[in-house]
Amino acid sequence: MSDATRAEICAVAVAEAFRGDGEILVSCFGTTAAVGARLARLTFEPDLLMTDGICSLLANVDPVSGEKPEPVVEGWTPFRGIFDLLWGGRRHVMMIASQIDRYGNQNFACIGEHAKPKAQLLGMRGAPGNTISHRTSYWIPNHSPKVFVEKVDVVSGVGYDRAAALGPQTSRFHDIHHVISNLGVFDFETPDHRMRLASLHSGVSVDEVVEKTGFELVIDENVPVTRAPTDEELQLIRQAIDPEGFLNKEVRS
C-alpha cells in the first residue's frame, strides 16, 4: 500500500517469516516482531500457538497496544512445558541481535571481550538452546555495521558454521530462518549458508544495505522488493493489533 510505513512493511516481513509454520509455538522479541507474529496468526497462519507471556496459550490475539480484551485461554503451558516444545523443534522464536555475522552467529550478551566487556547486555539467555533446538529468526530495527559485523564479540546464538562444526547431532533442528531489519529481509539459502539479501524494503537501495553491513553479503542479480501490506493487513495492524502505533516508534527508515 502506498501509505504503509516502513514499520508496517517490516511487520509484514515478520509475518511472512512464519508462513508455513503451522501448529507450533511462536515467541517474539520487539514490538514489530510481536505485531508481525499476531498478523500471521490473524491471516494465513491461524494455527500458530501464542502465549500470554506467562503460562497460558491464548485462543484470541492479544494486541500490543490499546485496550486489552479479556484473554481466552485454551491451554496451560508452564515453564517446564516450554522445554518439551523446544527440544522437539516445535517452536519458532524471533530474537533480537546486538551483533550478527554472515553465518548467523548472534550476540546479545556483551560488547567487547567477555572477561571484561565494554558494555554488559542481556547475557546468553536462551539463545544457545534456541538456535540448536528449533527454528530461529532475528529482528533488527537499526541496520548498521555495528550490528552486522565481521565477527561477533561473543556467540550467544549458534550460526551455521558453528553448528556444522558441532556435528549432525547438534544441527538436526538448527535452522536460522530469516533476519529482518529496517532495510530488508535476509536469509541463508546459499550453498555455504552465508547471509543473502532476500529482499529490499521499498525506498532502500542495494548500495545502502552494502554500506551499512560490515561483511560481504550474497546478493543476487535481481533483488525483489519486500511485499507491501494488503488493505486487510493494514486494517488489522492499525485497528486490532497496534492501534496506538507503537511499532512506528521502533523502526528507523
WOGI-V585426 format. One record per pair of residues at least 12 apart in sequence whose ideal C-beta (glycine too) atoms are under 8 Angstrom apart, sorted by the first residue. I is the first residue (numbers start at 1). J is the second residue. D is the distance in whole Angstrom. If there is no record, write none. Layout:
i->[I I]
j->[J J]
d->[D D]
This chain:
i->[1 1 1 1 1 3 4 4 4 5 5 6 6 6 6 6 6 7 7 7 7 7 8 8 8 8 8 9 9 9 9 9 10 10 10 10 10 10 10 10 10 10 11 11 11 11 11 11 11 12 12 12 12 12 12 12 13 13 13 13 13 13 13 13 14 14 14 14 14 14 14 14 14 14 14 15 15 15 15 15 15 15 15 16 16 16 17 17 17 17 17 17 17 18 18 18 18 18 18 19 19 19 20 21 21 21 21 21 22 22 22 23 23 23 24 24 24 24 24 24 25 25 25 25 25 25 25 25 25 26 26 26 26 26 26 26 26 26 27 27 27 27 27 28 28 28 29 29 29 29 29 30 30 30 30 30 31 31 31 31 31 31 32 32 32 32 32 33 33 34 35 35 35 35 35 35 36 37 37 38 38 38 38 38 38 39 39 39 39 41 42 42 42 42 43 43 43 49 50 51 52 52 55 55 55 55 56 56 56 56 56 57 57 57 57 57 58 58 58 58 59 59 59 60 61 61 63 63 63 63 64 64 64 64 65 65 65 65 65 66 66 66 85 86 86 86 86 87 88 89 89 89 89 89 90 91 91 91 91 92 92 92 92 92 93 93 93 93 93 93 94 94 94 94 95 95 95 95 95 95 95 95 96 96 96 96 97 97 97 97 97 98 98 98 99 99 99 99 99 99 100 100 100 100 100 100 100 101 101 101 101 101 101 101 102 102 102 102 102 102 103 103 103 103 103 103 103 103 104 104 104 104 104 104 104 104 104 105 105 105 105 105 105 105 106 106 106 106 106 106 106 106 107 107 107 107 107 107 107 108 108 108 108 108 108 109 109 109 109 109 109 110 110 110 111 112 113 114 114 117 123 124 125 127 127 127 128 128 128 130 131 131 131 131 131 131 132 132 132 132 132 132 132 133 134 134 135 135 135 136 136 136 136 137 137 137 137 137 138 138 138 138 139 139 140 140 140 140 141 141 141 141 141 142 142 142 143 143 143 143 143 143 143 144 145 145 145 146 148 148 148 148 149 149 150 150 157 158 158 159 160 160 160 160 161 164 176 176 178 179 182 182 182 182 183 183 183 183 183 183 184 184 184 184 184 184 184 184 185 185 185 185 186 186 190 194 194 195 195 195 196 196 196 196 197 197 197 197 197 197 198 198 199 199 199 199 199 200 200 200 200 201 201 202 202 202 203 206 206]
j->[228 229 230 231 234 234 228 229 234 248 251 182 201 202 203 251 253 32 247 248 250 251 229 234 237 247 248 201 202 226 228 229 32 36 139 141 180 181 182 201 247 251 32 35 36 39 229 237 247 36 39 226 227 228 229 233 36 178 180 185 199 201 226 227 28 32 33 35 36 37 39 40 94 139 180 36 37 39 40 43 44 45 233 40 185 227 36 92 94 137 177 178 180 36 37 40 45 48 92 40 44 45 45 40 45 48 92 135 45 47 48 47 48 49 48 49 85 90 91 92 49 50 51 77 82 85 90 91 92 40 41 48 49 50 91 92 93 94 51 91 92 93 94 93 94 139 93 94 95 96 139 94 96 139 141 250 64 242 246 247 249 250 139 141 247 250 251 94 139 64 64 237 241 242 246 247 94 50 94 50 61 62 63 64 241 233 236 237 241 61 61 236 240 241 232 233 236 75 62 77 71 73 76 77 78 79 71 73 75 76 77 73 74 75 76 77 71 72 73 74 72 73 74 72 240 241 240 241 242 243 241 242 246 247 242 243 244 245 246 242 243 244 134 129 130 133 134 133 134 133 134 135 172 173 134 130 133 134 135 134 135 136 137 177 126 130 134 135 136 137 136 137 138 139 108 127 130 136 137 138 139 157 108 138 139 140 138 140 147 157 179 111 121 147 111 146 147 149 152 153 138 140 147 148 149 152 179 148 149 150 151 152 159 215 150 194 195 215 216 217 159 160 161 162 188 193 194 195 138 157 159 160 176 179 188 193 195 152 155 157 158 159 161 162 127 131 138 152 155 156 157 159 121 152 153 154 155 156 157 121 122 123 125 127 156 121 122 123 124 154 156 123 153 154 153 153 153 153 154 153 156 156 156 156 157 158 156 157 158 157 157 158 159 163 174 176 158 163 166 170 171 173 174 173 173 175 173 175 177 157 175 176 177 176 177 178 179 180 176 178 179 180 180 181 179 180 181 182 181 182 250 251 252 181 182 252 181 182 183 184 209 212 213 212 212 213 214 214 212 213 214 215 214 215 214 215 176 170 174 176 174 176 188 193 193 193 188 193 198 195 201 251 252 253 200 201 204 208 209 212 197 198 199 200 201 204 209 226 198 199 201 226 198 217 218 217 218 215 217 218 217 218 219 220 209 217 218 219 220 223 223 224 223 224 225 226 227 223 224 225 226 225 226 225 226 228 253 219 223]
d->[5 6 7 7 6 8 5 5 6 6 8 6 6 8 8 5 5 6 4 5 7 4 5 7 6 7 8 5 6 6 6 7 5 7 8 8 6 8 6 7 8 6 5 4 4 6 8 6 6 7 7 7 6 7 5 6 7 8 5 5 8 8 5 8 8 6 5 7 2 7 8 8 7 6 6 4 7 4 4 7 8 8 8 8 8 7 7 8 7 5 6 4 7 8 6 4 5 6 6 7 6 6 8 8 6 6 5 8 7 5 8 4 7 7 7 7 8 5 6 6 5 8 7 8 8 5 6 4 8 8 8 5 7 6 8 6 8 8 8 7 8 4 7 7 5 7 8 7 5 5 7 8 6 5 7 7 6 8 5 5 8 5 6 7 5 5 6 5 4 5 6 6 5 5 8 5 8 7 7 7 5 8 7 7 5 6 6 6 6 6 6 6 7 7 7 7 7 8 8 6 6 8 6 6 5 7 7 5 7 6 7 7 5 4 7 6 6 6 6 7 4 7 4 4 7 7 6 5 7 7 6 5 6 8 5 6 4 7 5 7 4 5 8 7 7 5 6 6 8 6 5 7 8 4 7 8 8 4 7 7 4 7 7 7 8 5 7 8 6 7 8 5 7 5 7 6 7 7 8 6 8 7 6 7 6 7 5 6 7 7 8 7 6 7 8 8 6 5 4 6 6 7 7 6 7 7 7 8 6 7 6 5 7 6 8 5 5 5 7 7 4 5 4 7 8 6 7 7 8 7 4 6 4 7 6 8 7 5 5 7 7 3 7 6 6 7 6 7 7 6 3 7 8 4 6 5 7 5 8 5 5 8 7 7 5 6 7 5 5 5 5 8 7 6 6 6 7 7 5 8 8 5 7 4 4 8 7 7 6 7 4 4 8 8 6 7 6 6 8 5 7 7 5 5 5 7 8 4 5 6 7 6 7 7 5 5 7 7 8 8 5 7 5 8 7 7 4 7 7 6 5 5 7 8 6 5 4 6 4 8 7 5 7 5 6 7 4 8 7 4 5 7 5 7 5 5 8 8 7 7 7 6 6 4 7 8 6 8 7 7 7 5 5 7 7 6 5 7 5 7 6 7 6 5 6 6 6 7 5 5 8 6 6 7 5 8 5 8 6 7 7 4 7 7 6 5 7 5 7 6 8 8 7 5 6 4 8 6 8 6 7 7 5 6 7 7 7 6 6]
